[in-house]
Amino acid sequence: PCAVAALVALSFSGAIGLTFLMLGCALEYYGVYWPLFVLIFYFICPIPHFIATRVSEDSDAASSACRELAYFFTTGIVVSAFGFPIILARVQAIKWGACGLVLAGNAVIFLTILGFFLVFGRGDDFSWEQW
């Protein structure tokens, strides 16, 4: 019951984040679809975490070099996702209003991804591996 409510809340927040991204692209005043390249960052963001948990699964250390490297790469991906629309707006490829909508969508989507790993990544009997 609690996990189902968490899954529904995460789905709802993900839909809100993608709505912000689509509004930044599809509104007639903006009308440029360059910010959709941010979707690539959404897909590659969890990959370092998956690799680190797979490689350091046997290690019982609280902090390993592999996990720290995964955090570093994930941070770089997230910062790049926030920097990309700012650079597009700076070179006038998109308008600043579209940049704001994309940045709002980024914040919601990355918080949703973080929430997913906090809710389903505990490693107990109800985890993301079942999905």
Buried (B, 14 or more C-beta within 10 A) or exposed (E): EEEEEBBEEBEEBBEBBBBBBBBBBEEEEBEBEBBBEBEEBBEBBBEBBEBBBEBBEEEEEEEBEBBEBBBEBBEEBBEBBBEBBBEBBEEEBBBEBBBBBBBBBBEBBBBBBEBBEEBBBEEEEEEEEEE
